[in-house]
Amino acid sequence: MKVFLAGIIQGSIPKSTIHNQDWRGPIREALSRHLPQAEVYCHYSCHPASIDYEMPEIRATLSDGIEKAAQSDLVVAFVPSASMGTALEIYEAYRRGAAVVTISPLSANWVLRVYSDALLPDMAAFEDYLSSGSLQRLLESKKRSD
């Protein structure tokens, strides 16, 4: 079971800086508790200095992340505010058949509504979603539709 951890890095910050990335740990821990067989891939962990990349490396890193998301069985996306890179990952993953679970307060956002199999408002709702067995049911339904 391949899981791609997607989410906001730079978002709409106009300067060359990033959002706090402390949301990644709690999501990994929740997945470890409820989906222990998961191989969780975090593109940011492989590219923590990507904000300083030059254009050829930016293009390659962005493309690689989108492709890795698309090849996953599950994408878990953290989107507290708009994130264009995450939108690309969600779109391509959903289009290629991955299950997409998004944690975001942006419940009216069309991209998140259309390309998320589950759109949850916060981490507590994500934890409840995992505990209730809803993720397992989603993954089973996606498997059957392949």
C-alpha positions in Angstrom: 0.0 0.0 0.0 1.7 3.2 -1.2 0.6 6.4 0.5 1.7 9.8 -0.7 1.7 12.6 1.8 0.7 15.8 0.1 0.2 19.3 1.4 1.0 22.9 1.6 4.6 23.9 1.4 4.8 27.5 0.0 1.1 28.1 -0.6 0.4 31.7 -1.3 3.4 33.2 0.5 4.9 35.7 -2.0 8.4 35.4 -0.6 10.8 32.5 -0.9 9.7 30.8 2.4 7.4 28.0 3.5 4.6 27.2 5.9 5.4 25.3 9.0 5.6 21.6 8.2 4.7 20.2 11.6 1.5 18.7 10.3 3.4 15.9 8.6 4.3 14.1 11.9 0.7 13.7 13.2 -0.6 12.4 9.9 2.3 9.9 9.7 1.5 8.7 13.2 -2.2 8.4 12.6 -1.5 6.4 9.4 1.0 4.2 11.3 -1.7 3.4 13.9 -4.5 2.7 11.5 -2.7 1.5 8.3 0.5 -0.1 9.6 1.2 -1.8 6.2 1.4 1.6 4.5 4.6 2.8 2.9 4.3 6.5 3.4 6.2 8.7 1.0 6.7 12.4 1.8 8.1 14.4 -1.1 9.0 17.3 1.2 11.2 15.0 3.3 13.2 14.1 0.2 13.5 17.8 -0.8 13.5 19.9 2.4 15.6 22.7 0.7 13.5 22.8 -2.4 12.5 26.4 -1.8 16.1 27.3 -2.9 16.1 25.1 -6.1 16.7 26.7 -9.5 14.3 26.2 -12.4 15.5 22.9 -13.9 15.4 21.2 -10.5 12.1 22.9 -9.6 10.5 21.5 -12.7 11.9 18.0 -12.2 10.9 18.0 -8.5 7.4 19.2 -9.2 6.9 16.7 -12.0 8.3 13.8 -9.9 6.0 14.6 -7.0 2.9 14.7 -9.2 3.9 11.3 -10.8 4.6 9.7 -7.4 1.2 10.9 -6.1 -0.5 9.5 -9.2 1.2 6.1 -8.7 0.1 5.8 -5.1 -2.9 3.9 -3.8 -3.8 6.7 -1.4 -3.0 10.4 -1.2 -3.5 12.1 2.1 -3.5 15.9 1.5 -3.2 18.6 4.1 -4.6 21.9 2.7 -5.2 24.6 5.4 -5.2 27.2 2.6 -4.8 27.2 -1.2 -1.9 25.1 -2.5 -1.4 24.9 -6.2 1.2 22.1 -6.1 -1.1 20.0 -3.8 -4.0 20.6 -6.2 -1.9 19.2 -9.1 -1.0 16.1 -7.0 -4.6 15.6 -5.9 -6.0 16.0 -9.4 -3.5 13.6 -11.1 -3.8 11.0 -8.3 -7.6 11.0 -8.5 -7.6 10.9 -12.3 -5.3 7.8 -12.2 -7.5 6.0 -9.6 -5.8 6.7 -6.3 -8.0 7.3 -3.2 -7.7 10.9 -2.1 -8.4 12.0 1.5 -8.0 15.7 2.1 -7.8 17.5 5.4 -8.9 21.1 4.9 -11.4 23.7 6.2 -11.9 24.7 2.5 -15.2 22.8 2.2 -16.5 25.0 -0.6 -13.3 24.7 -2.8 -14.3 23.1 -6.1 -11.0 21.3 -6.7 -11.0 19.8 -3.2 -14.7 18.8 -3.5 -14.4 17.2 -6.9 -11.1 15.4 -6.5 -11.2 14.2 -2.9 -13.0 11.0 -2.0 -13.2 12.3 1.5 -12.9 16.0 2.5 -12.4 16.3 6.3 -12.2 19.7 8.1 -9.4 19.0 10.5 -7.0 16.4 12.1 -9.6 15.3 14.6 -12.0 14.4 11.8 -9.2 12.6 10.0 -8.5 10.5 13.1 -12.2 9.7 13.4 -12.3 8.8 9.8 -9.5 6.3 10.3 -10.9 4.9 13.6 -14.3 4.4 12.1 -13.0 2.1 9.3 -14.1 4.6 6.6 -10.6 4.7 5.1 -10.5 0.9 4.8 -13.9 0.9 3.1 -12.8 3.6 0.7 -9.7 1.7 -0.2 -11.7 -1.5 -0.8 -14.2 0.4 -3.0 -11.3 1.9 -5.1 -9.7 -1.6 -5.5 -13.0 -3.1 -6.8 -13.4 -0.3 -9.3 -10.0 -0.9 -10.9 
